[in-house]
Amino acid sequence: MHSGEGVTTVTERSSKKVEPTASGDVAEPAAGWKPTAAAKSKATTFRWIAAVLWLVAIAGEAVAIFWVLRQRVVVGGDGLVRDSSTGLLEQKGATVTFPQWAFITLLVMLVVIAALSIIGSILWKKANRLDPARKSETLRFFVQNQLGAIIAILAFLPLIILIFLNKDMDKGQKATAGIVGIVLAAVAVFIGIDFKPSSVEQYTADQSAVIQLLGKDEVVWVDGGSVYHVCDQVSDIQTGSEKRTGTTAEAVGAGKIRLTLKFASELKTCGLAVPSNADAITEALRAIQNGQTDTPLPSPEWANPGDAPIEIPDAPSE
């Protein structure tokens, strides 16, 4: 994975101290998490591909319902005959069956619909990691994160119902197609569910913790793993891969979806000050990363006030 725009290697990394500006004031780190332009563009691409795959899956379902399930052959007897007195068609000793080729085609289409649904869900969830919704927008957050499961239900449920209602299939065909459809639908829905969706609030909490602990929005990561770190000397990133540094948004764009909860030991390893309430910060971050929205992020408490890398006053109460 190549470093993204604005991302530097560790050898180019600047000091953790907050530098004064030309006017003598301390430069404030950027606050308020938002995805990088590259991450947002990648998320948009993933969503478009997922949408096309889902559209093809729904179209496949329509073909299966309106064409494949309507196939039938008349076997035995005189077949279809016309009653000359009424003008109506009748079956004389004939049996209507569901042709074997249509049955095999139906099974293949169920597998294809499942594959399209699942691949689309995987890409959609990747997009949501890069460019998440706000948890405060409850309906949008739910729909955006569970859309893969919703599409899987739409792509399978009507078809499965009509398989069991089909009067031309024999019991064996109906049971086989029905069971295959239910199993594939269950798998597609399960994969489509995001059990631990990311949110803007979670990423903002991680960013706020980083700024308060380090004085700037700058973290370290390597190509493997799913978390980013506060220091480049910890054992978790001594993997031989190139270490990269950048903002929390750039780390998310590289596929690292959260701040490590071992930040206290990492700060100690790198000779940086560790807040006395590190455990409370860790527990708050764990709760927020697990989806809780009513957990406040504690401000770091320093045994020596001079250890604070940055001083950020509380906003006035409204």
C-alpha positions in Angstrom: 0.0 0.0 0.0 1.5 3.3 -1.0 1.4 6.2 1.4 -1.5 8.5 0.8 -1.4 12.3 0.1 0.2 14.1 3.0 1.4 10.8 4.6 5.1 10.6 5.5 7.4 7.8 6.5 8.7 7.7 10.1 12.1 9.0 9.0 10.4 12.2 7.8 8.3 12.5 10.9 8.4 15.9 12.8 8.6 16.4 16.5 5.6 15.8 18.7 5.8 19.3 20.2 3.3 21.9 19.1 5.3 24.5 17.2 4.6 28.2 17.5 3.4 30.1 14.5 5.1 33.2 13.0 3.1 35.4 15.3 4.3 33.5 18.3 1.0 31.7 19.0 0.8 28.0 19.3 -0.5 26.3 16.2 -3.8 24.5 16.8 -4.1 21.0 15.3 -7.1 20.5 13.1 -10.2 19.2 14.9 -13.4 17.6 13.6 -12.8 14.3 11.8 -13.7 14.0 8.1 -12.4 11.6 5.5 -9.6 12.6 3.2 -10.4 13.3 -0.5 -8.8 10.1 -1.5 -10.7 8.0 1.0 -14.0 9.7 0.0 -13.3 9.0 -3.7 -12.5 5.4 -3.0 -15.6 5.0 -0.9 -17.7 6.5 -3.7 -16.2 4.1 -6.2 -16.9 1.1 -3.9 -20.5 2.2 -3.5 -21.1 2.6 -7.2 -19.7 -0.9 -7.9 -21.8 -2.3 -5.1 -24.9 -0.6 -6.5 -24.3 -2.1 -9.9 -23.8 -5.6 -8.5 -27.0 -5.3 -6.4 -28.9 -4.0 -9.5 -27.8 -7.0 -11.5 -28.8 -9.3 -8.6 -32.3 -7.8 -8.5 -32.5 -8.1 -12.3 -31.5 -11.8 -12.0 -34.2 -12.3 -9.4 -36.8 -10.7 -11.8 -35.6 -13.1 -14.7 -35.9 -16.1 -12.3 -39.5 -15.0 -11.3 -40.9 -13.9 -14.6 -39.2 -16.4 -16.9 -37.6 -19.4 -15.3 -40.4 -20.2 -12.8 -42.9 -19.9 -15.6 -41.4 -22.7 -17.6 -43.5 -25.9 -17.9 -43.8 -28.9 -20.2 -46.9 -31.0 -20.8 -46.2 -34.7 -20.5 -48.4 -37.7 -21.5 -52.0 -38.0 -22.6 -53.3 -36.0 -25.5 -51.7 -32.8 -24.2 -53.6 -29.6 -24.6 -56.8 -29.8 -26.6 -59.5 -27.3 -27.4 -63.1 -28.0 -26.4 -65.0 -27.1 -29.5 -68.2 -26.3 -27.6 -66.6 -23.8 -25.2 -63.5 -22.8 -27.0 -61.4 -23.4 -23.9 -58.2 -25.4 -23.6 -58.2 -28.6 -21.6 -55.6 -31.1 -20.6 -56.5 -34.7 -21.6 -54.6 -37.1 -19.5 -51.6 -34.8 -19.5 -49.2 -33.8 -16.6 -47.6 -30.4 -16.4 -44.0 -30.5 -15.1 -41.2 -28.1 -14.4 -38.4 -28.9 -16.9 -35.1 -30.1 -15.6 -33.1 -27.5 -17.5 -35.2 -24.7 -15.9 -34.6 -26.3 -12.5 -30.8 -26.3 -13.0 -31.0 -22.8 -14.4 -32.8 -21.7 -11.2 -30.2 -23.2 -8.9 -27.4 -21.5 -10.9 -29.3 -18.2 -10.7 -29.7 -18.5 -7.0 -25.9 -18.9 -6.6 -25.2 -16.0 -8.9 -27.6 -13.7 -7.1 -26.0 -14.7 -3.8 -22.5 -14.0 -5.1 -23.5 -10.6 -6.5 -25.2 -9.7 -3.2 -22.3 -10.7 -1.1 -19.6 -9.0 -3.1 -21.7 -5.9 -3.2 -22.1 -6.0 0.6 -18.4 -6.4 1.2 -17.6 -3.4 -1.0 -20.3 -1.4 0.7 -19.0 -2.1 4.1 -15.5 -1.1 3.0 -16.9 2.2 1.8 -18.6 2.8 5.1 -15.2 2.3 6.9 -13.7 4.9 4.8 -16.6 7.4 4.8 -19.0 6.6 7.7 -22.3 8.1 8.6 -23.1 9.9 11.8 -24.6 7.8 14.5 -26.7 10.9 15.5 -28.6 10.6 12.2 -30.3 7.4 13.4 -32.3 6.4 10.3 -29.5 7.2 7.8 -26.9 5.4 10.0 -29.0 2.3 10.1 -29.9 2.2 6.4 -26.4 3.0 5.3 -24.7 0.3 7.4 -27.3 -2.4 7.0 -28.1 -1.8 3.3 -26.3 -5.0 2.3 -28.6 -7.1 4.4 -31.7 -5.2 3.2 -30.7 -5.8 -0.5 -30.1 -9.5 0.2 -33.6 -9.9 1.6 -35.1 -8.1 -1.4 -33.1 -10.2 -3.8 -34.2 -13.5 -2.2 -37.4 -13.4 -0.3 -39.9 -12.9 -3.2 -38.1 -15.6 -5.2 -38.1 -18.1 -2.4 -41.8 -17.6 -1.7 -42.6 -18.1 -5.3 -40.5 -21.3 -5.5 -42.6 -22.8 -2.7 -45.8 -21.6 -4.4 -44.9 -23.0 -7.8 -47.4 -25.7 -8.7 -45.4 -27.2 -11.6 -42.3 -28.3 -9.5 -42.4 -31.7 -8.0 -41.7 -32.1 -4.3 -38.0 -32.9 -4.8 -37.4 -29.9 -7.0 -39.3 -27.6 -4.7 -37.5 -28.8 -1.6 -34.0 -28.6 -3.2 -34.5 -25.1 -4.7 -36.2 -23.8 -1.5 -33.5 -25.1 0.8 -30.7 -23.8 -1.5 -32.4 -20.4 -1.7 -32.9 -20.2 2.1 -29.3 -21.1 2.9 -27.8 -18.7 0.3 -30.2 -16.0 1.5 -29.1 -16.5 5.1 -25.4 -16.3 4.2 -26.0 -13.2 2.1 -28.0 -11.5 4.8 -25.4 -12.4 7.5 -22.5 -11.0 5.5 -24.6 -8.0 4.6 -25.1 -7.1 8.3 -22.5 -4.7 9.8 -22.4 -5.8 13.4 -19.9 -3.1 14.4 -20.3 -0.2 12.0 -17.9 2.8 12.1 -19.2 6.3 12.7 -18.0 9.8 12.4 -18.5 10.1 16.2 -16.1 7.2 16.8 -13.4 8.5 14.5 -13.8 12.0 16.0 -13.3 10.6 19.5 -10.1 8.8 18.4 -8.9 11.9 16.8 -9.6 14.0 19.9 -7.8 11.5 22.1 -4.7 11.6 19.8 -4.6 15.4 19.8 -4.9 15.6 23.6 -2.2 12.9 24.1 0.3 14.0 21.5 -0.5 17.7 20.8 -1.2 17.1 17.2 -3.2 14.8 14.9 -0.4 12.5 13.9 -0.3 8.7 14.2 1.7 5.7 13.0 0.7 2.6 11.2 2.0 -0.2 8.9 0.3 -1.9 6.0 -0.8 -4.9 8.1 -3.3 -4.7 11.0 -6.4 -2.6 11.5 -5.3 0.0 14.2 -3.0 2.9 14.3 -0.5 3.8 17.0 0.7 6.9 18.9 4.4 6.0 18.6 6.8 4.4 16.1 8.9 2.3 18.6 6.3 -0.2 19.8 6.6 -3.9 19.1 3.3 -4.2 17.2 4.6 -2.3 14.2 8.1 -3.8 14.2 7.0 -6.1 11.3 9.5 -5.2 8.7 6.9 -3.2 6.8 7.4 0.4 6.1 6.1 2.6 8.9 3.9 5.4 7.9 2.7 8.6 9.6 -0.2 10.9 9.0 -3.4 12.2 10.4 -6.1 9.9 11.8 -8.1 10.5 8.6 -5.2 9.3 6.5 -4.8 6.3 8.7 -8.5 5.4 8.2 -8.0 5.9 4.5 -5.2 3.3 4.7 -7.7 0.8 6.3 -6.8 1.4 10.0 -10.2 2.0 11.6 -9.4 2.9 15.2 -6.8 4.0 17.7 -5.1 1.2 19.6 -6.3 0.9 23.1 -2.8 0.1 24.3 -1.8 3.8 23.8 -0.7 4.1 27.5 2.0 1.5 27.2 3.0 2.9 23.8 3.5 6.4 25.2 5.7 4.9 28.0 7.7 2.8 25.5 8.5 6.0 23.5 9.4 8.0 26.6 6.3 10.2 26.4 4.2 11.4 29.3 1.3 9.1 30.3 -1.8 10.7 31.8 -2.7 9.5 35.2 -6.2 8.7 34.1 -5.1 6.6 31.1 -7.3 3.7 32.2 -10.4 5.9 32.2 -9.6 7.2 28.7 -9.1 3.7 27.5 -12.4 2.5 28.8 -14.2 5.5 27.3 -12.6 4.9 23.9 -13.5 1.2 24.1 -17.1 2.1 24.8 -17.2 4.7 22.0 -15.5 2.3 19.6 -18.2 -0.3 20.5 -20.9 2.1 19.4 -22.0 3.9 22.6 -22.9 7.5 22.1 -23.5 8.8 25.6 -19.9 8.1 26.9 -17.9 11.3 27.5 -14.1 11.2 26.6 -12.2 12.3 29.7 -9.6 15.0 29.4 -6.0 13.7 30.1 -4.8 14.4 33.7 -1.1 14.9 34.0 0.9 14.4 37.2 3.1 17.3 36.1 1.2 20.1 34.2 4.3 20.7 32.2 3.9 17.2 30.6 0.7 18.3 28.8 1.6 18.5 25.1 -1.2 20.9 24.5 -3.7 22.9 26.5 -7.2 22.9 25.3 -9.8 24.9 27.4 -13.3 23.6 28.0 -16.0 25.2 25.8 -18.3 27.5 27.8 -21.5 25.8 28.9 -24.6 27.0 27.0 
